[in-house]
Amino acid sequence: MIEKKPDGYYYDIARANIRKYRKEKKYTQHRLAEEANVNSDYICEIESQKKNKSFSIAVLGRIADALEVDIRNFFDE
């Protein structure tokens, strides 16, 4: 049987991977925001482990495109 995880679990994995791929690409949060066509404060909130910020699949897709990674990579543990 598959273990059920709380909703925040998936957001936390995605947050950590967004940050990881952004740093690998040597993008600032501001640069990623520009490339993904979102507000830089929003990127900051998405990456923050302290905030309970949810984000849409559409935004996640734009971030993946901006970082040139497959969206599925954001869910790798």
N, C-alpha and C positions, 0 to 999 in steps of 0.2 A: 504494500500500500504506500502511496506517495504521501510524504509528510506535508501537511498544510502549513503554509507560512503566512505570517501577517502581511497585510498590504504594504506596509512600510519597507519590508524586506526587499521587494523588487525595486522600489525607488532608491534605496540605499546602494544597491548594486549598480544601478544605472548611473547614479551620481558619481560614484567612485570611478567608474569607467569613463564617463565624460571627462572628468578631471584628468585621468591618466592619459587618454588620447589627446586631449588638448595640450598637455605638457609635452608629450612626445612630438607633437607638431610644432612646439615652441610658440603657441598662440597664447596671448593674454586673454583674459575673459572678455575684454573689450573687443579684441580682434575677432574672437569666436562669435560674439554677439553680432558684429557687423556682417560676417560671412553667413550667419544663419538667419539674418534679418529679424533679430529680436533685441530687446533692450538689454544693455550690459548688466543692469541691476538684476534682471531676471536670470541671467546666467549665474551670477553670484548666488542668488537664492537657490537655484537648482543644485549647485555644487555644495551648498552648505549642509552639513550634517545636523546643524542645530535647528534648522527651520524645517517645518513639515510642509514643504512646497511640492505640490503635485504638478505635473506637466503632461501635455497631450502627446499622443503618438505623432501628430503632425509636427510639433516642435521637436520631438526626439528625432524625427526623420530629417528635419532641416539641419539639426546639429550633426547628425551622422553624415549628411551630404557635405557640410562645411568641413568636417574633419576627414572626409574621404575614407570612412569606415563603413562596414556593413552594420546596419542597425542592430542586428542580432548580437554583435560583439558587446553591446552595452549590457547584456545580460549574462555574460560569462563571469562565473564566480572566481 
